[in-house]
Amino acid sequence: MTRYVPFVEGVTVSGTTVTIIAEAVQTFSVLRQWLLETLGVAAVDPERWYPQADILRTYDKVESLLGGRGLARLGKLVPAKAILPPGIHDAHSVLALLDATYHLNHRLDGVGMFDPATGAMLEGIGHYHYQGQAGARTAVMICDNPYPCRFDMGLFEGFVARFESTVTVTHAPEGCRAHGDPRCTYQASW
Amino acid sequence: MERRDRGEAVPLLRDGRRGRTARGVDLRGHRRPATFEKAGRGGRSRRSARVTTSEARASRAGACRLISFRAAVAREASITSSSSRRPPEAISVAVPRIDRIHDLLAAISLDEFDPASDLLPIDHDDRFAALEETINLFARQLDATVREHRETIRQLEASRGALAEQLATVERQRAAIRELSTPVVELWDDILALPVIGLLDAARADEMTSELLERIVTSRARCVIIDVTGVELIDTSTAGHFLRLIAATRLVGALCVITGIRPKIAQTMSQLGIDLSGARTLATLKEGLQACFAHLGRGAAPVRANGPGGALR
């Protein structure tokens, strides 16, 4: 079984993101309880920041209980509840800005990992690399972050589904983080 | 079964000694000496016990077959447990087969199960395949049950929707009836009429009062004629409603005239001591209208071929 661990110590995740995750697993009360117990809280506070290691442990639990299918479902549910920042108006923009949004919701040693004013981004949590062309109904995403492969597949599907009615996300054959490779490559089509 | 095939366990009836059961009766109900062995946990401790003579007698009556059977089962378990000291049979299973089961169970948990694609392929002939078949059976049965429940819920929701629609229709009809039962009509300029027909209960009286006061205010009427020609029965309660209606009318500054009191009603009211002195009472609607004109200083009603006044001619 894959163990999901942070790349570096001192990384925290925004309470807003954790709230969305908690809401996504709400129908699975056991998982929700597991998340809260892992975080050591009775309820998720959107204003707080939570250790990334604890969030990854929750993903680990989801995988051990519900397999890759469960992770994909969780990933798909998150975008449905996420509030998109201004400037995101289609599938391309949501995927292109995913890395910035991802870093915006993480802190390293208490410091925000993305500064929207300057565009400066700290390293330590990997990336969501976007390769796409405006107008095309497909995009390539390359993930080298510590989150589960199947979760990210669900995440892309969920984000594109906010703008498109049909979405297909496929995993390229070259390498998979679930098998110890450094990155996964996906193609999202709609 | 397999244990028997391997000859590890001896069925109770194949061996005279082991066939002996509690209370001295074997599975066939044959009498046995009243001595039996009781296996301890895991078959490691055994002890002998002698059954009392009276118990042995009771068992001879053949009434304890159930107890005997239980003892037989206990012995069977003991034998199995003894044989379990041997290494259990082991089989090797490829991880993808386990992963498929994991995925199937996850699909069921996530409500994504599709029998067409998620059932386990049975392409081996081993003990694990039996488990896979059982899991498939469980999944199919669960899926069928879930579908049945969903269909039941759908039908219940459809019924509830139809019922809600019926209730809404009834409520609309009730509102229409309420509206029809309190027909406040503008008889003339500044003059409203409220013909009361049938029984007057508290709820209807409240609605009448509310409707009449609203119309007085909105139309700025100065006179109200409450015509009770259609009231055939009156009691203290009904009279009380009338009195409150009259009082409320006067509070908003309108003249209140009661018309159409039948002799029988008048007699009843008199007997009940109901005092309508707060309102002017007249015999007919025509007289009521004339009283209103007088109050308004308009003299007699103008003659009209059509229109509200025409009915009075």
Interface residues (C-beta under 8 A of the other chain):
Chain A: F28 L65 L66 G67 G68 R69 G70 R73
Chain B: D99 H102 D103 A106 A107 S109 L110 E112
